[in-house]
Amino acid sequence: MNEKRMGHEFRNDRDTRCFEHLNLIRFSRLLEYSGDRLIIVDYVSNGNLQETSKKKDALQIELEQGILEFFFEMKSTGLSFDFVEENIY
């Protein structure tokens, strides 16, 4: 299968698999980097992210710090991330 067709099928697969689930945050990003194709979603076990982050203020702060650390680490790689406020609880 040629590379262009694989990329097209990958994007079609991504579009058809975008679904919502309490333990999965909605599809976040499609990355095609150095020949690798990745679909990025966040997973939270034992409940959903909103429930987990509201259990304790300390946990919410840790979550926000983790997101910021991730953002700055990934920014140094040159990759772009689009965090939308309504997706962060």
Secondary structure, 3 states (H helix, E strand, C coil): CCHHHHHHHHHHHHHHHCCCECCECCCCEEEEECCEEEEECCECCCCCHHHHHHHCHHHHHHHHHHHHHHHHHHHCCCCCCCCCHHHCC
